[in-house]
Amino acid sequence: MVRRHELTDAQWRKIKPLLPGNGRPGGQWADHRRVINGVLFRARTGVPRPDLPERYGPWQTVYERHRRWSADGTWKALLQELPIEADAGNPDGALARQVSRQEWAVNIDSTSCRAHQHAAGAPRKPPADHPQKGAERVRAEGREALGRSRGGLTSKVHLLSDDRARPLHWLTSPGQRGDSPMFAPVLDGLRIRRRGPGRPRSRPDRVRGDKAYSSRDNRAYLRQRGIKATIAQPDNQRAHRKKRGRSGGRPPAFDRAQYRRRNAVERCVNKWKQFRAVATRYDKRDYIFNGTLTVTAVVIWLRDSVQEPSETP
């Protein structure tokens, strides 16, 4: 019996070849499907791991598998494989239709995730297999991407999505972190791998964003990379430009029809926050929280790309 928060047979067949084989010599992985369903149950409900139902096996196994795959990049590698078919020309892929028939547009926004009291208090010394923060990660203020904002202890997720409301790339930061300074780092980390040879796709044709991303630096960054901008301009910037007269320059181009499609990123956030472990952060470590974001993003992609067989009467 497949429950609504678990992987269906079609979804499992999709990701099964992408999962690692046996573990270290002398040991065997526990059943991948059972453990992943345990990870998804916890992400969906937000229950403490010791309260996981017995059908998922020992809760220590579920936690250790999730922690290890969050650290070594297994979840991330699994997510990177899902957009490949869409970009390679699969007729069922929405991204392929975007790339082949019209411009490739992405949408950017951020969302705050309230941190539970259990998310605080991580030891200052990281674990031995803590992933190194490479160039794709931004060293933001605060430890473990936790900070103080109006809502209290929060984390913020800066997100890129496609027009099908599917997450493409994101970065986490403390909750008080502004949106505009994270604009360029989030776009720099966008990588859509190709099937076969060729560099990953990293430069969309258009970026849509709300008023929080309207700044000279962000618009100059997009012009330098040859990316069209559909970013709303706040009233104070518009008034300041008019006040300067001719020296204020031309107003930035703005396409209202394109801007209406920016709601795809907000719909993506709505899909994401159906998982209670995303809407409320329970993980102490930032890399484990990113693992929770990644495995739930995998589910969002699977639900959109995997066609379930129809039942015949």
C-alpha positions as CSV (number, residue, x, y, z in Angstrom):
1,M,0.0,0.0,0.0
2,V,1.5,3.3,-1.1
3,R,0.5,6.2,1.1
4,R,0.1,9.7,-0.3
5,H,3.4,11.1,1.0
6,E,5.4,8.1,-0.3
7,L,7.0,7.4,-3.7
8,T,4.7,5.7,-6.2
9,D,5.9,2.8,-8.3
10,A,6.4,5.0,-11.3
11,Q,8.4,7.6,-9.3
12,W,10.5,4.8,-7.7
13,R,11.4,3.4,-11.1
14,K,12.5,6.8,-12.2
15,I,15.0,7.4,-9.4
16,K,16.1,3.8,-8.6
17,P,18.9,3.7,-11.2
18,L,20.2,7.0,-9.9
19,L,20.7,5.8,-6.3
20,P,24.1,4.5,-5.0
21,G,24.7,0.8,-4.6
22,N,25.9,-1.0,-1.5
23,G,27.6,1.0,1.2
24,R,31.1,0.5,2.5
25,P,32.7,-3.0,2.4
26,G,31.3,-5.2,5.1
27,G,27.8,-3.7,5.1
28,Q,24.7,-3.4,3.0
29,W,22.4,-0.5,2.6
30,A,19.0,-1.0,4.1
31,D,16.1,-0.9,1.5
32,H,16.5,2.5,-0.2
33,R,12.8,2.9,-0.9
34,R,11.7,2.3,2.7
35,V,14.3,4.7,4.0
36,I,13.5,7.4,1.5
37,N,9.8,7.1,2.3
38,G,10.8,7.6,5.9
39,V,12.6,10.7,5.0
40,L,9.6,12.0,3.1
41,F,7.2,11.1,5.9
42,R,9.3,13.2,8.3
43,A,9.6,16.1,5.7
44,R,5.8,16.0,5.1
45,T,4.7,15.8,8.7
46,G,7.5,17.4,10.6
47,V,7.4,14.8,13.4
48,P,10.5,14.2,15.5
49,R,12.5,11.4,14.0
50,P,12.1,9.0,17.0
51,D,8.3,9.2,16.4
52,L,8.6,7.8,12.8
53,P,6.2,4.8,12.3
54,E,7.8,1.4,12.6
55,R,7.1,0.5,9.0
56,Y,10.1,2.7,8.0
57,G,12.6,0.8,10.1
58,P,14.8,2.2,12.9
59,W,14.7,6.0,13.0
60,Q,18.5,6.1,13.4
61,T,18.8,4.5,10.0
62,V,16.5,7.1,8.4
63,Y,18.3,10.0,10.0
64,E,21.8,8.7,9.3
65,R,21.0,8.0,5.6
66,H,19.5,11.5,5.2
67,R,22.4,13.1,7.0
68,R,25.0,11.2,5.0
69,W,23.4,11.9,1.6
70,S,23.0,15.6,2.5
71,A,26.7,15.7,3.3
72,D,28.1,13.8,0.3
73,G,25.8,15.4,-2.3
74,T,23.7,12.3,-3.1
75,W,20.4,14.2,-2.8
76,K,21.9,17.1,-4.9
77,A,23.1,14.7,-7.6
78,L,19.7,13.0,-7.8
79,L,18.0,16.4,-8.3
80,Q,20.5,17.4,-11.0
81,E,19.6,14.4,-13.1
82,L,15.8,15.2,-13.3
83,P,16.0,18.3,-15.5
84,I,18.4,16.6,-18.0
85,E,15.6,14.9,-20.0
86,A,13.7,18.1,-20.2
87,D,16.7,20.0,-21.5
88,A,17.7,17.2,-23.9
89,G,14.6,17.4,-25.9
90,N,12.2,15.0,-24.3
91,P,8.8,15.9,-25.7
92,D,7.3,15.4,-22.2
93,G,9.7,18.0,-20.7
94,A,8.4,21.5,-20.1
95,L,11.9,22.9,-20.0
96,A,12.6,21.4,-23.4
97,R,9.6,23.2,-24.8
98,Q,10.8,26.4,-23.3
99,V,14.3,26.1,-24.7
100,S,13.3,25.0,-28.2
101,R,10.3,27.1,-28.9
102,Q,10.7,30.2,-26.8
103,E,13.1,32.0,-24.5
104,W,14.2,30.3,-21.3
105,A,13.0,32.4,-18.4
106,V,13.6,31.9,-14.7
107,N,11.9,33.5,-11.7
108,I,13.6,34.6,-8.5
109,D,12.1,35.2,-5.0
110,S,12.8,34.4,-1.4
111,T,10.8,32.9,1.4
112,S,11.4,32.9,5.2
113,C,11.2,29.6,7.1
114,R,10.5,29.9,10.8
115,A,13.1,28.0,12.8
116,H,11.8,25.7,15.6
117,Q,13.5,26.0,19.0
118,H,15.1,22.5,18.3
119,A,16.9,24.0,15.3
120,A,19.1,26.2,17.5
121,G,22.1,25.0,19.6
122,A,24.2,23.2,17.0
123,P,27.8,22.5,18.3
124,R,30.3,25.0,17.0
125,K,32.6,22.2,15.9
126,P,31.1,20.7,12.6
127,P,31.1,16.9,12.0
128,A,33.9,15.2,10.3
129,D,32.1,14.8,7.0
130,H,30.7,18.3,7.0
131,P,30.6,19.5,3.3
132,Q,33.0,22.2,2.4
133,K,31.4,25.5,1.3
134,G,32.6,25.9,-2.2
135,A,32.2,28.8,-4.6
136,E,28.5,28.0,-5.0
137,R,27.8,28.8,-1.3
138,V,27.8,32.3,0.1
139,R,29.3,32.8,3.5
140,A,26.4,34.8,5.0
141,E,26.2,36.3,8.5
142,G,25.3,34.0,11.3
143,R,26.0,30.3,12.0
144,E,24.1,27.5,10.2
145,A,22.0,30.1,8.2
146,L,20.0,31.1,11.3
147,G,19.3,34.7,12.1
148,R,17.0,37.0,13.8
149,S,14.2,38.8,11.9
150,R,10.8,40.2,12.8
151,G,9.5,36.6,13.0
152,G,12.2,35.6,15.5
153,L,14.7,32.9,14.7
154,T,14.4,32.3,10.9
155,S,16.2,31.1,7.8
156,K,15.7,32.5,4.4
157,V,15.7,30.5,1.1
158,H,16.6,32.4,-2.0
159,L,15.0,30.5,-4.9
160,L,15.1,30.2,-8.7
161,S,12.2,28.4,-10.4
162,D,11.1,27.7,-13.9
163,D,7.7,28.5,-15.4
164,R,6.4,25.2,-14.3
165,A,6.9,26.2,-10.6
166,R,9.8,23.7,-10.2
167,P,12.9,24.7,-8.1
168,L,16.1,25.0,-10.1
169,H,18.6,26.4,-7.6
170,W,18.6,28.1,-4.2
171,L,20.8,29.4,-1.4
172,T,20.0,29.6,2.3
173,S,20.9,32.5,4.5
174,P,20.0,34.0,7.9
175,G,16.5,35.4,8.0
176,Q,17.6,39.0,8.2
177,R,19.6,38.8,5.0
178,G,18.3,41.1,2.2
179,D,17.1,39.8,-1.1
180,S,19.0,42.1,-3.5
181,P,22.6,41.2,-2.3
182,M,21.7,37.5,-3.0
183,F,20.6,38.1,-6.6
184,A,23.9,37.6,-8.3
185,P,25.1,34.6,-6.1
186,V,21.9,32.7,-6.8
187,L,22.1,33.2,-10.5
188,D,25.8,32.3,-10.6
189,G,24.9,28.9,-9.1
190,L,22.4,28.0,-11.8
191,R,23.5,24.9,-13.6
192,I,21.2,22.7,-15.9
193,R,23.2,19.7,-17.0
194,R,23.0,18.4,-20.5
195,R,22.8,14.8,-21.7
196,G,26.0,14.0,-23.4
197,P,28.9,16.4,-23.9
198,G,28.5,20.1,-23.4
199,R,28.7,22.6,-20.6
200,P,25.7,23.0,-18.3
201,R,23.2,25.7,-19.2
202,S,23.8,28.6,-16.9
203,R,22.6,31.7,-18.6
204,P,18.8,32.1,-19.0
205,D,17.3,34.4,-21.5
206,R,15.2,36.3,-19.0
207,V,15.0,36.8,-15.2
208,R,11.8,37.9,-13.5
209,G,11.8,39.4,-10.1
210,D,9.8,41.7,-7.8
211,K,10.8,45.2,-6.5
212,A,13.2,43.8,-4.0
213,Y,15.7,43.0,-6.8
214,S,15.5,46.4,-8.5
215,S,19.0,48.0,-8.2
216,R,21.6,49.4,-10.5
217,D,24.1,46.6,-9.6
218,N,21.6,43.8,-10.4
219,R,20.5,45.4,-13.7
220,A,24.2,46.0,-14.7
221,Y,25.0,42.3,-13.8
222,L,22.2,41.1,-16.1
223,R,23.3,43.4,-19.0
224,Q,26.9,42.2,-18.6
225,R,25.7,38.6,-19.0
226,G,23.2,39.4,-21.8
227,I,20.1,38.5,-19.8
228,K,16.8,40.3,-20.2
229,A,15.4,41.8,-17.0
230,T,11.7,41.9,-16.0
231,I,12.0,43.5,-12.6
232,A,9.5,45.9,-11.2
233,Q,10.8,49.3,-10.1
234,P,9.7,50.6,-6.7
235,D,8.0,54.0,-6.5
236,N,11.0,55.7,-4.7
237,Q,13.4,54.7,-7.4
238,R,11.0,55.9,-10.1
239,A,10.4,59.3,-8.3
240,H,14.2,59.7,-7.8
241,R,14.9,59.2,-11.5
242,K,12.2,61.7,-12.5
243,K,13.5,64.2,-10.0
244,R,16.9,64.2,-11.6
245,G,15.4,65.1,-15.0
246,R,17.5,64.3,-18.0
247,S,20.4,63.1,-15.9
248,G,18.2,60.5,-14.4
249,G,18.3,58.5,-17.7
250,R,15.7,56.4,-19.3
251,P,13.4,54.2,-17.3
252,P,14.2,50.5,-17.4
253,A,12.2,48.4,-19.8
254,F,9.3,46.6,-18.2
255,D,7.0,44.0,-19.8
256,R,3.8,43.6,-17.8
257,A,2.8,40.5,-19.6
258,Q,6.1,38.8,-18.7
259,Y,5.9,40.1,-15.1
260,R,2.5,38.3,-14.7
261,R,4.3,35.0,-15.2
262,R,6.6,35.7,-12.2
263,N,3.9,34.0,-10.0
264,A,5.5,30.7,-10.9
265,V,8.1,31.1,-8.2
266,E,5.4,31.9,-5.6
267,R,3.5,28.7,-6.7
268,C,6.8,26.8,-6.3
269,V,7.1,28.1,-2.7
270,N,3.6,27.0,-2.0
271,K,4.4,23.5,-3.2
272,W,7.5,23.5,-1.1
273,K,5.8,24.6,2.1
274,Q,3.3,21.8,1.9
275,F,6.2,19.9,3.6
276,R,6.1,21.0,7.2
277,A,9.8,20.4,7.7
278,V,10.4,23.1,5.0
279,A,7.8,25.6,6.3
280,T,9.3,25.2,9.7
281,R,13.0,24.4,10.0
282,Y,13.8,21.6,12.5
283,D,17.3,20.8,11.4
284,K,20.2,22.2,13.4
285,R,22.8,22.0,10.6
286,D,22.4,24.1,7.4
287,Y,23.6,21.3,5.2
288,I,21.0,18.9,6.6
289,F,18.3,21.5,6.1
290,N,19.5,21.9,2.5
291,G,19.2,18.1,2.2
292,T,15.6,18.4,3.3
293,L,15.0,21.1,0.7
294,T,16.6,19.0,-2.0
295,V,14.7,15.7,-1.3
296,T,11.4,17.7,-1.3
297,A,12.4,19.4,-4.5
298,V,13.0,15.9,-6.0
299,V,9.4,15.1,-5.1
300,I,8.1,18.3,-6.8
301,W,10.0,17.4,-10.0
302,L,8.8,13.8,-9.9
303,R,5.2,14.8,-9.5
304,D,5.5,17.1,-12.5
305,S,7.5,14.8,-14.8
306,V,6.3,11.2,-14.0
307,Q,3.1,10.2,-15.6
308,E,1.2,7.7,-13.5
309,P,-0.5,4.9,-15.4
310,S,-4.2,5.4,-15.8
311,E,-6.5,2.7,-14.3
312,T,-8.7,1.0,-16.8
313,P,-12.3,0.3,-15.7
